[in-house]
C-alpha cells in the first residue's frame, strides 16, 4: 500500500471512530495546518455527508418504490448546465402535476436496473455532449453499458421503460448532440419507448429557448397522460419550492469550510478529489497588450498520470469584484462571514447538500457557486416576488417572461445575476435558500495539455490566454473570464515585484485556510485533476501527422511535436510531422516561438512548421489559407496514411479546415461531392481526423 493510501486509510478510521467533532479538529489542525500538498484537500464534502444517513441512490428502483416516486430524472453533465436543466424539470414536475421525482446524477446509479423501472413510471434523460461526440465524465459508465447492454435480468430488454430525453449540444461541432441521439437510439433498440420528440438544445443559438420550447411543446403536454395524472390548478409561472434549506448559525463547534474541495472517501486524486498542485508561470506574450500564460503543474508523487493529448482541469475561484458586486445587490455585505448550513429541503433527497457544510456566505460565493453564470429565466421568475419596489418587480418580470428582452439585456450583454439586479436599480433581499437555488456549482475549466507525457511525466504544461471582452450591446462593460483571470492574478502574486503585470479584477489567491499560496516561500498551488482524451497520436510513429492549431489551439500540438522528438531521440523512426500555426504577428503573439526551430531541427527534412500571420499582409491570411496552398502535399500525405488534427475555434476555423480537406478530395482525388464528404467521415470513423475544438 502506498504512503498516500495509508494516510487516507488512517484518516478515515480516525473519523469513523471519533465522529464529526474530530473532522473539525483534524481539518483545521492536520489537513490545513500542513504545507504538504498531499494532505490539504482531505477535509471534504463526503466526509460530512456519510454521517447523515444519506441513502444510496445506486438502487434507484428500490428508492422509487419505497418513496412512491413515479418519475426518475437522470442527468449527464460536464459543466453543470445539464444538471440545472434536470433540476428545473424536477421542480416543474412537482409544481405542475404534484409529482415529486428523483433527480439523480447518472454516475451514482446502477443503470443495469433500467429494466426494472415500473411500467407505470417515467424516466427523463438530460444528456450533454462533451467534446467531439463524447459522453460527459459522469455518463461514461452508462455509455459503456449501452455499447454492450446487459441489464439486471441478464438480457437486453427495456420493453417496460418509457422515457423522455433532452440533449445539450452545440451545432458548431461535427457531432452535434451525438450523446443524446445515441442514447435515444440504443434505448429504442433495447425495446424502450420514447414519448414525444427528441429534444435538442443548441448552445450556438439559444439553448435556453430550445429547452423551454421542448418542455412546453413536448414534455408537459404528454407528461400527464403518460402518468395518468391531472395538472394542478397552480399557475405554471408560479415559483416552485427551493430544493435546499439554509440556516444561519451564530457559532459551530466543528470545522467551518472555507473553500475546500474533494471527497474524503476517495483514496486517489482526481475529479472527485482535485489535487492542490504546485505551479510556476510565465507570460508568453510579454510584448503584447494581451496575456497568454504558460503554466508548469507539478503532479509528482500523486499517483496521477497523463498521456500526451489529455486535458487538465483547473478548479477556479470567483473574483472578489464579482463577490462584492453580488453581496451588494443582495444586501449581504455585512453578513459575508456569517456561518450557514445548507441541507436538502426534501429529507429523502439523495443529495443532502451542494457543497461542504457548514460554510460562510463569503466562501460559498467565492469557491462553491458559479456567480458569474448567466441566470436563466426561471431564476429571474423566482426573484420577482422579492423585488423591493414595483418598478424593480416589473423590470425583472419582463426579463423573465419576454424572451426577446431577456436575450437583449441578459444573454447578449453577458450579464450575471448581480448585474441583472443592478440593472433594475434595486437591492434584492432574498432568503439563503433562494440564493443557493439561483446558481449552479462552480465547475472546473479544461485545458489541452501542452506537454509530452514521455518527456515530462511529472509535469503538466498548460497554455491559457487571459480572456476579457466587451459585449457588443454594452461596449462600456468588460466581461472577464473567470479562471484565466484568476490564473493571471496568481501569476501576478508570484511576480509581485514586476510592476508591468497589472491585474484588472481582484482575486483572493490564498485559497481555503491559505492552502494555495505561501507568501513567505512565494509558492502557488492550483486544484487540478486530469481528464483522459481521445485526441491522440497514431500508434505507428512512422505515419505522417498533420496538425492545424492557430492561437492557443497549438497547445496540444506542442505536446505532440515534443512527443515525436522525444521518441526519435529514443531511436524510433518518425514520419513526417507538419504543423500549421496562425496568429496575428510573429513579433506579437507567436506562441513558443523560441522552441519550434530547435524542435523541428531534431526531426527530418519531411517535417516542418507552416505559419499564417494574419496581420502582416494587406490581405488576412489564416491557417486554412496556408493549408490550401499545400493542398496536393496534404492529399498525398493523407493517401500515405497520415492522421489529421485540428484544435481551436469550432464555428469558423475548424469548419473551413474540413471544407478544405473535402476540396482536396475532389480536386486531387477526383471524388464527387458526396464521395468527398464520405471520405472525411471515414477518416473520422477510423480516428485519422480528430478535433479538439471549442465554441
Residue, then its C-alpha position, 0 to 999 in steps of 0.5 A: x500500500x502506498x504512503x498516500x493510501x495509508x494516510x487516507x486509510x488512517x484518516x478515515x478510521x480516525x473519523x469513523x471512530x471519533x465522529x464529526x467533532x474530530x473532522x473539525x479538529x483534524x481539518x483545521x489542525x492536520x489537513x490545513x495546518x500542513x504545507x504538504x500538498x498531499x494532505x490539504x484537500x482531505x477535509x471534504x464534502x463526503x466526509x460530512x455527508x456519510x454521517x447523515x444517513x444519506x441513502x444510496x441512490x445506486x438502487x434507484x428502483x428500490x428508492x422509487x418504490x419505497x418513496x412512491x416516486x413515479x418519475x426518475x430524472x437522470x442527468x449527464x453533465x460536464x459543466x453543470x448546465x445539464x444538471x440545472x436543466x434536470x433540476x428545473x424539470x424536477x421542480x416543474x414536475x412537482x409544481x405542475x402535476x404534484x409529482x415529486x421525482x428523483x433527480x439523480x446524477x447518472x454516475x451514482x446509479x446502477x443503470x443495469x436496473x433500467x429494466x426494472x423501472x415500473x411500467x407505470x413510471x417515467x424516466x427523463x434523460x438530460x444528456x450533454x455532449x462533451x467534446x467531439x461526440x463524447x459522453x460527459x465524465x459522469x455518463x461514461x459508465x452508462x455509455x459503456x453499458x449501452x455499447x454492450x447492454x446487459x441489464x439486471x435480468x441478464x438480457x437486453x430488454x427495456x420493453x417496460x421503460x418509457x422515457x423522455x430525453x433532452x440533449x445539450x449540444x452545440x451545432x458548431x461541432x461535427x457531432x452535434x448532440x451525438x450523446x443524446x441521439x445515441x442514447x435515444x437510439x440504443x434505448x429504442x433498440x433495447x425495446x424502450x419507448x420514447x414519448x414525444x420528440x427528441x429534444x435538442x438544445x443548441x448552445x450556438x443559438x439559444x439553448x435556453x429557448x430550445x429547452x423551454x420550447x421542448x418542455x412546453x411543446x413536448x414534455x408537459x403536454x404528454x407528461x400527464x397522460x403518460x402518468x395518468x395524472x391531472x395538472x394542478x390548478x397552480x399557475x405554471x409561472x408560479x415559483x416552485x419550492x427551493x430544493x435546499x434549506x439554509x440556516x444561519x448559525x451564530x457559532x459551530x463547534x466543528x470545522x467551518x469550510x472555507x473553500x475546500x474541495x474533494x471527497x474524503x472517501x476517495x483514496x486517489x486524486x482526481x475529479x472527485x478529489x482535485x489535487x492542490x498542485x504546485x505551479x510556476x508561470x510565465x507570460x508568453x506574450x510579454x510584448x503584447x497588450x494581451x496575456x497568454x500564460x504558460x503554466x508548469x503543474x507539478x503532479x509528482x508523487x500523486x499517483x496521477x498520470x497523463x498521456x500526451x493529448x489529455x486535458x487538465x482541469x483547473x478548479x477556479x475561484x470567483x473574483x472578489x469584484x464579482x463577490x462584492x458586486x453580488x453581496x451588494x445587490x443582495x444586501x449581504x455585505x455585512x453578513x459575508x462571514x456569517x456561518x450557514x448550513x445548507x441541507x436538502x429541503x426534501x429529507x429523502x433527497x439523495x443529495x443532502x447538500x451542494x457543497x461542504x457544510x457548514x460554510x460562510x456566505x463569503x466562501x460559498x460565493x467565492x469557491x462553491x457557486x458559479x456567480x458569474x453564470x448567466x441566470x436563466x429565466x426561471x431564476x429571474x421568475x423566482x426573484x420577482x416576488x422579492x423585488x423591493x419596489x414595483x418598478x424593480x418587480x416589473x423590470x425583472x418580470x419582463x426579463x423573465x417572461x419576454x424572451x426577446x428582452x431577456x436575450x437583449x439585456x441578459x444573454x447578449x450583454x453577458x450579464x450575471x445575476x448581480x448585474x441583472x439586479x443592478x440593472x433594475x436599480x434595486x437591492x434584492x433581499x432574498x432568503x439563503x435558500x433562494x440564493x443557493x437555488x439561483x446558481x449552479x456549482x462552480x465547475x472546473x475549466x479544461x485545458x489541452x495539455x501542452x506537454x509530452x507525457x514521455x518527456x515530462x511525466x511529472x509535469x503538466x504544461x498548460x497554455x491559457x490566454x487571459x480572456x476579457x471582452x466587451x459585449x457588443x450591446x454594452x461596449x462600456x462593460x468588460x466581461x472577464x473570464x473567470x479562471x484565466x483571470x484568476x490564473x493571471x492574478x496568481x501569476x501576478x502574486x508570484x511576480x509581485x515585484x514586476x510592476x508591468x503585470x497589472x491585474x484588472x479584477x481582484x482575486x483572493x489567491x490564498x485559497x481555503x485556510x491559505x492552502x494555495x499560496x505561501x507568501x513567505x516561500x512565494x509558492x502557488x498551488x492550483x486544484x487540478x485533476x486530469x481528464x483522459x482524451x481521445x485526441x491522440x497520436x497514431x500508434x505507428x510513429x512512422x505515419x505522417x501527422x498533420x496538425x492545424x492549431x492557430x492561437x492557443x489551439x497549438x497547445x496540444x500540438x506542442x505536446x505532440x511535436x515534443x512527443x515525436x522528438x522525444x521518441x526519435x531521440x529514443x531511436x524510433x523512426x518518425x514520419x513526417x510531422x507538419x504543423x500549421x500555426x496562425x496568429x496575428x504577428x510573429x513579433x506579437x503573439x507567436x506562441x513558443x516561438x523560441x522552441x519550434x526551430x530547435x524542435x523541428x531541427x531534431x526531426x527530418x527534412x519531411x517535417x516542418x512548421x507552416x505559419x499564417x500571420x494574419x496581420x502582416x499582409x494587406x490581405x488576412x491570411x489564416x491557417x486554412x489559407x496556408x493549408x490550401x496552398x499545400x493542398x496536393x502535399x496534404x492529399x498525398x500525405x493523407x493517401x500515405x496514411x497520415x492522421x489529421x488534427x485540428x484544435x481551436x475555434x469550432x464555428x469558423x476555423x475548424x469548419x473551413x479546415x474540413x471544407x478544405x480537406x473535402x476540396x482536396x478530395x475532389x480536386x486531387x482525388x477526383x471524388x464527387x461531392x458526396x464521395x468527398x464528404x464520405x471520405x472525411x467521415x471515414x477518416x473520422x470513423x477510423x480516428x485519422x481526423x480528430x478535433x479538439x475544438x471549442x465554441 
